[in-house]
Amino acid sequence: MPLLQISGLTHFFGGLRAVHGFDLKLEEGELVGLIGPNGAGKTTIFNLVCGVYKPTQGEILFNGTNLVGCRPHQVTARGIGRTFQNIRLWDQLTVLDNVRIARHSKLRYGVADSVLRTKRCQREEEDIERRAMELLDIFGVASHAQELSKNLSYGEQRRVEMARALAVEPRLLLLDEPAAGMNPGEIDQLLELVPFLRKQFSLTVWIIEHQMQVIMGICERIQVIDFGEPIAAGTPIEIQANPRVIEAYLGKEVA
Amino acid sequence: MRRHSLPLIVVGLFVLTIGGSWLGILDAYVQLVLFYVGINIILTVSLNLVNGYMGEFSCGHAGFMAVGAYVSGILTVWLFAEDSVFGLPILPIGWAIPLFPIILIIGSIAAALVGLLIAIPSFRTRGDYLAIISLAVNYIVVSAITNMEVIGGSRGFVGMKRVMNAMGDVFDAPWLLIWTFVGIIATILIIHNFVSSTLGKGVEAIREDEIAAEIMGVNTRRTKVMTFMLSCGLAGLAGGMFAHWPGGYINPLMFFILRSTEVMVMVYLGGMGSISGSIISAILFTVLLEWLRPLGVFKWVVIPLLFIVMMLYRPQGIMGSSELTDVLPRLQTLLRADKEVKDNAPASD
């Protein structure tokens, strides 16, 4: 059984067809890329999977259960973590709190435990803090744990966001343009980091990216969409040679 | 030695205020001001949870206070006093002393349930809905009480004073002040514990970016409803205490928009998302009101002027969003001493 199976996914924003007939099968442990020109509907597909929008049509099966109609926090609780194209950390909270909050879907204590600070709550909080610090350590931002996340550099914020996405204990990690705004050095780090994370946390990774260096360097399989419709799929080499992809990116040659 | 400093401060304050009242060192007027300060601290800290930490805008806090006040007041009179509507007392007066806190808790549960009724429709979408609905609820509660002749309507509800006096006869102690003191400490602990737990941090995540919070696993709808209920429940607690004030009566107008506005002013004066700010501003505001009493009506010229000056030069309020412990690091070592002794953590960081 594939980990994620999307079939016939279609979504309209009013009269605008943002996604049309999108299919995907993600096997456990794969690292798959999704590319397409600006406005092709890539982020919309991520948002549909996460439950931010309810698809007009189509089915999203994650680990055998249908995600259509689930609210985002329910989707997350089932094991999907993601990062955002434009960083969406909680600016006024500390880096540590940003990661702690992502444990919400795994919390076992309730409001009563929280206001009375029961033993159960304390034990769990210690556990949460320890795990959060471990994650921050992996991403090299543990020394900034008590700083407000808005005070970190851009690259550091990107790493905190990944730590936060991993704090939900995902089986599937969605990365929305992780290399956007990074300098070549940071991109090289990212190229090592993503495969490492996949192995370390036994993840399946689905990645949207514009930087060809990233997508060609780490993805095993790539899908290309344009105007909401899939136009090609295959290995990086195949995609690079595909005339429809070249056309979508560079435009048609005038004869 | 240092690990007991915080409880020591609390016990010290308790002895100072309650002991002072008991021995008659603090006269009735000072006791009344202390009582007002206490009520205002509870109201301000609890409203700060919604308006400061959650970033929503509730402006009908006095409505929930009214629910708590009337429910506890009626319970007290029904159980322990002879009344034209409720008849003879049901329980002997001696029971009033142990049951008093339970009556207060029932009042706050009632207020929390009214909060639930409002939270469900108003938190489905974000925006100004809560402001409008909470304002409307304040009106509804006040006019509903005004039109209930059974509980005195606009003339107000009386009878709590007899029970309070009788409690004093059974065992002479400033009962109301004692429970107000306990109420303040409980409120501060509850809110502090809540907002520092991972569960309560979700509230701040909602303020910062609600969609990101939802996507990262925070059940935003449930969190908002819970938080609002907690805040309303504590307002009900303040109301329940207020119903037993030495004046001996409550009427609907005490819980009208002006009251809600006062609480809001205290929240913004103290700083959004700061518990210590709320406490400081509640004390300052209450004392200022009393201190300017000789000015009569003119105090409502002086106080708003002070606020305008404040908003111009320190728009974030007294404390902004930081706590006293952030501003005075020494205080932090004082309060954290407990933890440090246990963990034996290095002092420098």
Contacts between the chains, C-beta under 8 A, distances in Angstrom:
chain1	res1	chain2	res2	distance
A	50	B	215	5.6
A	52	B	211	6.8
A	52	B	215	6.8
A	71	B	214	7.1
A	71	B	219	7.8
A	71	B	221	8.0
A	72	B	211	7.7
A	72	B	214	4.4
A	72	B	215	4.6
A	73	B	214	5.4
A	73	B	215	7.6
A	73	B	217	5.1
A	73	B	218	6.0
A	73	B	219	4.8
A	73	B	220	7.1
A	76	B	215	6.4
A	76	B	216	6.4
A	76	B	217	4.0
A	77	B	217	6.1
A	82	B	215	6.6
A	84	B	212	7.1
A	88	B	209	5.4
A	88	B	211	7.7
A	88	B	212	4.1
A	89	B	212	7.7
A	90	B	204	6.8
A	90	B	205	4.9
A	90	B	208	3.6
A	90	B	209	5.9
A	90	B	212	7.0
A	90	B	213	7.5
A	91	B	208	5.9
A	92	B	204	7.2
A	92	B	207	7.8
A	92	B	208	5.7
A	92	B	321	7.1
A	93	B	201	7.0
A	93	B	204	5.8
A	93	B	205	6.9
A	93	B	208	6.4
A	97	B	201	5.3
A	97	B	204	7.6
A	100	B	198	4.8
A	100	B	201	6.1
A	101	B	198	6.5
A	101	B	201	5.0
A	101	B	202	5.6
A	101	B	205	4.8
A	101	B	213	7.2
A	101	B	216	6.5
A	101	B	218	6.5
A	102	B	216	4.7
A	102	B	217	6.0
A	103	B	198	5.8
A	103	B	217	7.6
A	104	B	198	6.9
A	104	B	199	7.3
A	104	B	202	5.4
A	104	B	216	7.2
A	104	B	217	4.5
A	104	B	218	4.6
A	104	B	219	7.2
A	105	B	217	3.3
A	105	B	218	7.9
A	105	B	219	7.9
A	106	B	217	7.7
A	107	B	198	6.5
A	107	B	199	6.0
A	109	B	199	7.1
A	110	B	199	7.7
A	111	B	194	7.4
A	111	B	199	6.8
A	111	B	226	5.4
A	111	B	230	7.1
A	114	B	193	6.2
A	114	B	194	5.4
A	114	B	197	4.2
A	114	B	199	4.6
A	114	B	200	6.0
A	115	B	189	7.8
A	115	B	190	4.5
A	115	B	193	5.2
A	115	B	194	5.1
A	115	B	230	7.4
A	116	B	193	7.1
A	117	B	193	4.7
A	117	B	197	7.7
A	121	B	197	6.4
A	124	B	198	7.9
A	125	B	197	6.4
A	125	B	198	6.3
A	128	B	198	5.5
A	164	B	216	6.4
A	165	B	216	7.8
A	168	B	216	6.5
A	168	B	217	5.3
